[in-house]
């Protein structure tokens, strides 16, 4: 919800909501990665995978790999969100600071 709020604030300050190809790819990658990670964790529990073992049985490796892929998608999605939001905030602060005080003179 916080990320959606930040995207909304950035869209209002830019005059248009973020709507590039990567903007349409980031949120689904984050959500699908989260679902893959959670479902692989639940599947590992269904298979009685011990979480505190030194070595995993070969039958458990499949769920480990799916969970790793899901976690990678979550990390990449969050990295995209953080870069996009930071760049948008820096862009709006530069535009606000470039007025050389003319907005304050009108007050």
Rosetta silent file (secondary structure, phi, psi, omega in degrees, C-alpha in Angstrom):
SEQUENCE: XXXXXXXXXXXXXXXXXXXXXXXXXXXXXXXXXXXXXXXXXXXXXXXXXXXXXXXXXXXXXXXXXXXXXXXXXXXXXXXXXXXXXXXXXXXXXXXXXXXXXXXXXXX
SCORE:     score description
SCORE:     0.000 S_00000001
   1 L     0.000  -36.553  179.069    0.000    0.000    0.000 S_00000001
   2 H   -66.249  -38.398  178.717    2.868    2.348    0.732 S_00000001
   3 H   -66.639  -39.612  177.525    4.368    1.686   -2.695 S_00000001
   4 H   -64.050  -38.908  177.257    1.031    2.363   -4.386 S_00000001
   5 H   -63.804  -42.552  179.228    0.758    5.631   -2.462 S_00000001
   6 H   -64.767  -41.123  176.409    4.249    6.665   -3.543 S_00000001
   7 H   -62.958  -38.124  178.626    3.442    5.863   -7.194 S_00000001
   8 H   -64.858  -44.749  179.839    0.244    7.898   -6.852 S_00000001
   9 H   -63.865  -42.031  178.565    2.101   10.876   -5.370 S_00000001
  10 H   -65.081  -38.061  179.138    4.750   10.697   -8.098 S_00000001
  11 H   -66.510  -38.690  179.049    2.070   10.517  -10.781 S_00000001
  12 H   -69.886  -37.636 -179.132    0.260   13.568   -9.445 S_00000001
  13 H   -72.628  -29.145  179.028    3.458   15.607   -9.188 S_00000001
  14 H   -85.916  -11.377 -179.744    4.487   14.635  -12.741 S_00000001
  15 L    91.106  -12.728  178.381    1.023   15.374  -14.129 S_00000001
  16 L  -148.648  144.376  179.119    0.518   11.810  -15.385 S_00000001
  17 L   -67.564  149.914  176.816    0.672    8.433  -13.653 S_00000001
  18 L   -60.721  120.557 -174.192    3.762    6.298  -14.267 S_00000001
  19 L  -145.553   42.925  175.429    2.773    4.195  -17.268 S_00000001
  20 L   -89.100  176.290  179.250    5.863    2.951  -19.072 S_00000001
  21 H   -61.989  -40.057  179.013    6.480   -0.653  -20.016 S_00000001
  22 H   -72.134  -26.813  175.599    8.644   -1.246  -16.976 S_00000001
  23 H   -67.855  -31.050  177.284    5.991    0.358  -14.752 S_00000001
  24 H   -83.226  -13.518 -179.193    3.562   -2.270  -15.978 S_00000001
  25 H   -96.417  -31.451 -176.035    6.131   -5.042  -15.446 S_00000001
  26 H   -62.828  -54.579 -178.730    7.418   -4.177  -11.947 S_00000001
  27 H   -61.487  -43.248  177.123    4.291   -4.688   -9.807 S_00000001
  28 H   -64.883  -35.422  177.401    3.306   -8.024  -11.392 S_00000001
  29 H   -62.298  -41.524  178.787    6.890   -9.305  -11.041 S_00000001
  30 H   -65.121  -46.295 -177.295    6.810   -8.397   -7.349 S_00000001
  31 H   -68.527  -43.416 -179.981    3.379   -9.977   -6.788 S_00000001
  32 H   -67.217  -39.118  176.671    4.080  -13.136   -8.785 S_00000001
  33 H   -62.615  -40.470  177.328    7.454  -13.543   -7.071 S_00000001
  34 H   -63.935  -41.550  178.336    5.787  -13.203   -3.676 S_00000001
  35 H   -65.272  -42.254  178.729    3.185  -15.820   -4.599 S_00000001
  36 H   -62.124  -43.886 -178.769    5.829  -18.219   -5.892 S_00000001
  37 H   -63.385  -47.292 -178.336    7.894  -17.775   -2.733 S_00000001
  38 H   -66.199  -43.940 -178.951    4.948  -18.287   -0.390 S_00000001
  39 H   -67.983  -34.402  176.336    3.527  -21.250   -2.305 S_00000001
  40 H   -69.521  -34.377  175.544    6.924  -22.967   -2.490 S_00000001
  41 H   -65.199  -42.593  178.151    7.310  -22.481    1.261 S_00000001
  42 H   -67.302  -37.770  177.506    3.871  -24.018    1.811 S_00000001
  43 H   -66.155  -38.002  177.144    4.679  -26.885   -0.565 S_00000001
  44 H   -63.501  -36.834  175.555    7.907  -27.527    1.322 S_00000001
  45 H   -66.831  -36.590  177.577    5.882  -27.747    4.510 S_00000001
  46 H   -64.729  -34.489  178.982    3.522  -30.189    2.838 S_00000001
  47 L   -83.977    1.839 -179.437    6.526  -32.333    1.884 S_00000001
  48 L    61.350   43.701  176.895    7.808  -32.147    5.498 S_00000001
  49 L   -74.582  126.421  176.815   11.036  -30.407    4.532 S_00000001
  50 L   -75.636  126.963 -176.118   13.143  -29.773    7.592 S_00000001
  51 L   -83.981  -18.075 -176.071   14.121  -26.096    7.619 S_00000001
  52 L  -114.190   40.086  179.916   17.056  -26.470    9.984 S_00000001
  53 L  -101.777  153.068  178.312   18.909  -29.308    8.293 S_00000001
  54 L   -74.907  -38.082 -179.204   22.474  -29.217    7.051 S_00000001
  55 L  -130.098  146.436  178.570   21.674  -31.082    3.838 S_00000001
  56 L  -102.520  146.892  174.856   18.472  -31.435    1.874 S_00000001
  57 L   -70.516  152.897 -179.526   17.234  -34.610    0.271 S_00000001
  58 H   -57.342  -29.807  179.639   17.147  -34.588   -3.543 S_00000001
  59 H   -69.338  -19.876 -177.471   13.334  -34.606   -3.482 S_00000001
  60 H   -90.835  -13.155 -174.275   13.354  -31.265   -1.613 S_00000001
  61 H   -64.896  -32.908 -178.603   15.621  -29.397   -4.043 S_00000001
  62 H   -60.480  -46.099  179.788   12.749  -28.597   -6.453 S_00000001
  63 H   -68.131  -32.276  176.819   10.877  -26.514   -3.871 S_00000001
  64 H   -63.621  -41.794 -179.694   14.133  -24.809   -2.883 S_00000001
  65 H   -67.683  -42.486  177.260   14.746  -23.750   -6.481 S_00000001
  66 H   -63.018  -41.312  177.906   11.194  -22.447   -6.950 S_00000001
  67 H   -63.949  -37.319  177.575   11.456  -20.521   -3.688 S_00000001
  68 H   -66.220  -39.677  177.648   14.757  -19.013   -4.802 S_00000001
  69 H   -64.677  -43.374  177.845   13.232  -17.893   -8.105 S_00000001
  70 H   -62.564  -43.077  178.743   10.302  -16.326   -6.265 S_00000001
  71 H   -64.653  -37.241  177.271   12.609  -14.551   -3.822 S_00000001
  72 H   -63.277  -42.143  177.555   14.706  -13.271   -6.735 S_00000001
  73 H   -64.159  -38.491  178.025   11.591  -11.817   -8.387 S_00000001
  74 H   -64.323  -45.055 -179.749   10.589  -10.147   -5.109 S_00000001
  75 H   -64.746  -43.052  178.662   14.045   -8.612   -4.689 S_00000001
  76 H   -65.705  -39.921  177.026   14.149   -7.406   -8.305 S_00000001
  77 H   -63.261  -42.342  179.443   10.630   -5.981   -8.020 S_00000001
  78 H   -69.720  -35.631  175.420   11.497   -4.132   -4.814 S_00000001
  79 H   -62.960  -42.177  176.983   14.733   -2.868   -6.357 S_00000001
  80 H   -61.953  -46.352  179.350   12.736   -1.529   -9.304 S_00000001
  81 H   -58.382  -46.558 -175.967   10.228    0.131   -6.952 S_00000001
  82 H   -67.075  -40.587  178.174   12.938    1.764   -4.874 S_00000001
  83 H   -66.315  -43.917 -178.804   14.883    3.064   -7.890 S_00000001
  84 H   -64.272  -43.810 -179.238   11.718    4.346   -9.594 S_00000001
  85 H   -69.460  -42.103  179.119   10.405    6.071   -6.477 S_00000001
  86 H   -63.817  -43.711  178.557   13.800    7.558   -5.582 S_00000001
  87 H   -63.819  -40.223  178.767   14.314    8.862   -9.124 S_00000001
  88 H   -65.877  -39.765  178.251   10.798   10.317   -9.145 S_00000001
  89 H   -68.647  -38.742  177.946   11.295   12.022   -5.801 S_00000001
  90 H   -67.226  -36.930  179.068   14.647   13.447   -6.870 S_00000001
  91 H   -65.461  -41.774  179.918   13.126   14.685  -10.127 S_00000001
  92 H   -70.445  -33.718  179.165   10.294   16.470   -8.300 S_00000001
  93 H   -71.536  -32.091  176.895   12.677   18.020   -5.773 S_00000001
  94 H   -68.811  -41.662  179.449   14.886   19.353   -8.599 S_00000001
  95 H   -67.062  -35.735  178.450   11.861   20.861  -10.362 S_00000001
  96 H   -71.494  -33.521 -178.419   10.650   22.465   -7.135 S_00000001
  97 H   -84.360   -7.579 -175.784   14.076   23.882   -6.365 S_00000001
  98 L   -88.064    4.168 -178.184   14.688   25.346   -9.825 S_00000001
  99 L   -78.978   -6.631 -179.726   12.267   28.259   -9.387 S_00000001
 100 L    53.917   31.150  173.792   14.986   30.491   -7.837 S_00000001
 101 L    82.384    7.455 -178.466   12.559   31.705   -5.213 S_00000001
 102 H   -70.029  -28.685  178.503   10.016   33.294   -7.557 S_00000001
 103 H   -70.070  -34.614 -179.881    7.178   31.291   -6.013 S_00000001
 104 H   -75.054  -25.480 -179.371    8.048   32.611   -2.561 S_00000001
 105 H   -70.898  -25.909 -179.248    8.211   36.195   -3.831 S_00000001
 106 L   -76.018  -15.856 -178.734    4.540   36.096   -4.809 S_00000001
 107 L   -77.469    0.000    0.000    3.472   35.388   -1.229 S_00000001
